[in-house]
Every structure is written in C-alpha cells, then in structure tokens.
Amino acid sequence: MKSVTVGSSVDSSSKLQTLINNTGNAPTEYIFSENNIEINSTVKFYNYTKLTGNGVTLHLKDKVSESVFPTMTPILTSKTSPGAINLEFSGLTFDGNYNNQTVSLGKAYHNFIYLYKGKNIKIHDCYIHDTAGDGARLTYCQNSDFYNNRIIRPGHEGVYFDGGSDARAWNNYGEIRTNNLVRVRHITRAHVHDNKIYNKVGGAASCPGIQIEVSTEQGTLSDVLIEDNYLEGVYGPGIWAIGRLNTSRDAAKGVIIRNNTFYKCGQMKHIAGVGGIVCDGINDIEIINNVFDNCRGYGVLFGSYVAVTSASSGYRAIVHDNVFKNIGKSITAGEASGTALCNLIPKKYTVEAWGNSYSGNVQDRYNVTEQVKTPEEPDSPAYVKFECPESEIDGLKEKYELYKRLNNE
C-alpha cells in the first residue's frame, strides 16, 4: 500500500477528489494533516483505501445545496457501488454544521459515510457531530467494524447496519438526537458492546438508544449479542427489539441482551411503552444479568413501543438474574405501567423468569411468574443389586480381589 500525504493546500472536497483521481486505483493510505476541508460535494474513494485523519476536520459548507446533496447522498462513499472492499476510515472529524443547513433531521440528508454491499469495512476513532443524517450507514455489508468513535447529536443513527452479516459496534460514546446510536436491521451475526449512550437534548431524542429489527415481509435477523453497554436518560426504550411484517415466528431470533445498565430510561412524555427494554416479535430472546435502575414505564416490556406489532405468535423469552429497582410509571401511563417485568402480549409470548431481583418498583411482575430454580444435586453413586447362589459368592470375592490388585486399587 502506498502512502499519500494530504497537505493543507487540499482544503475543499473538490481538491481532495482530484487528488484521489490522480493517485489512481491502487491500494493507498491517505495521511491527512490537522487542517480543515470544506465539503461541498461527495468524495469517492477506490477500494483498498485507508484514510488516516490525524484530526482533520471535514466541515459541511453552510446551506449546502440539495441539488448537490439530495437525500441518501453521503459525504464519503466508494467509487465502487455495489462492492466496496477493504476501506478504513480513522481519525476523521465531521462537522455536519446542522444549524446552518436547510434540511430536516432524520431524512437521510448528509450521511457521513455510506457503503453498499461492501466487505471488510472499518470506521474508528472518528468524531462525528451535528449532522442531519447518519454517522455511518452500511447497507448489505459484510464484516464491518465501528469502534472508538465519538458521536454527538447525529441527525439519525450513529451507525446503521442495514442488511448483511458480521456487524460489530463497540467502545463508542454517543449523545443521541432523533434516533439511535446503533441500529441493527436484517443482520446475521452482530455484536454491540461496551458503548456509552446518553440523551442530553431532552425530547429532541425521542427514540431508543439501540434498535434491533426486522421490518419487511422477507427480512430476517439472527445471532445478535448486545452486552456491557451503558444507557442513560434515553427518552424511548433503552433497547427496542422489534420484529414485524414477516409472518415467520423465527424471522428474528437468537438475540441475547446481557450485562447492560439502563439508568433513567423511558423519559418520553407522550408514549406509554417505554423503559429499559421493549420487545415484540423476537423469538428465543434472552435477557440476562442486566441492571434496570430508575427507569419509567417498564424495566422489561413484552409489548408495543409505538403503533407497530409482530406478525406471528408462539415467541419465547428467557429473563433471568437481572436487577430491577425503582421502576416508576411512565409520564403517559399505560397498562401496568411501573412494572419491572411485564408481558402485555401473553397470547404471543411465553416468558420464563428466574433469579431476578426486585426492589422499589411500582409492581414487580405482570403476566409473568418467577420460577424457583433449585440447586442441582451432586451426582450420587449408583448401585447394582443381583442375586446368586451362596456357593458362588467366595469365587466372586476372589475375582474381585484379583481385579483390584491388577488395577492397583
């Protein structure tokens, strides 16, 4: 891989694109200096490219034209779409300059990085703030890593994994606005862990912190692990796990949510179905060893967050060894609001629960029975009893003694 230094004279997206084009289609690392580059057009890279930002700031021009950046037109992308391969973005700062734009939040304007059907993607150690859209949207990508990033006030998701496989997001810090820090949709194998997620903009962040979903008739999702995350002050559910439209019970399955902390989640004023985790339409979900502290609405709810619902039934969930404390009613209180572990859709879900701890909640359980798991007894020796004529007993004893000597017993 050759190295190309991006000097301070490259101060606009058009100059950066010219440098890329002149460098040509060869594996290249672009090494930036700590300067500003004004963005007024999309920048496209060849495959096998590494961007080492060193703190360079990509600043979106004031009131950038919608003719240049219509919806779903990103700041950075690949020249090969579909088929971006081996791209790495690190040490970049993107200032989305939202207060000086004319577009709305959450409408897919000004996504920072967008890749379609890519493979081997790394985005790390970047600072993305005040955008109208996603920090990164990776659609039908394989083997994608998003880590060590700082995401402040995104206009949509921090990172949106939409289709594909082997997606990972970890050790990111996020202050959400409009939507989630991490969204996992129609993915096979995902791992979301060790992220810190805060809401510091009140009702402007009317959303979950992490979203796991199937939302088409053919969409599927499986083997998703969400662990060791910290979520605080989220207006919607801390995690929303939703499967809808696909009528197969197993369209979304195999989700584990463990070792996370949910603090003061569920602060939304106008929706009842909020709290720590809200789940509907995910089969074989396991919720293990989490802490739900001072959440409003519910600690864990099997039911609806917003007006969508699952398309099948017969779902199964296991909830064990969690701590539920000080769960209060949501501001707009729904059925059994203030319940730590609540199943509002018992005709759809069977919930097995054991080993959970409850204290200071309005109500501990609703439509859920806590099972008592007894410790397993140690194995006991087995005995075989048989009868034989007394005349044979002496012979058996002699054979037994010989057997012990031969085996050094």
Secondary structure, DSSP 8 states (H G I E B T S, - for coil): -EEEEE-TT--BHHHHHHHHHHH-SS-EEEEE-S-EEEESS-EEE-SSEEEE-TT-EEEE-TT--TTTS-TT--SEEESSSS--EEEEEES-EEE--GGG--S-TTSS-S-SEEEES-EEEEEES-EEES-SS-SEEEEEEEEEEEES-EEES-SS-SEEEEEEEEEEEES-EEE-SSS-SEEEES-EEEEEES-EEE--SGGG--S-SEEEEE-SSS--EEEEEEES-EEES-SS-SEEEEE-S---TTSEEEEEEES-EEES----SS-SS-EEEEEES-EEEEEES-EEES-BSEEEEES-SSS---S---EEEEEES-EEE--B--SS--TTTTEEEEES-TTTEEEEEES-EEES-SEEEES--EE------------------GGGHHHHHHHHHHHHHHTT-
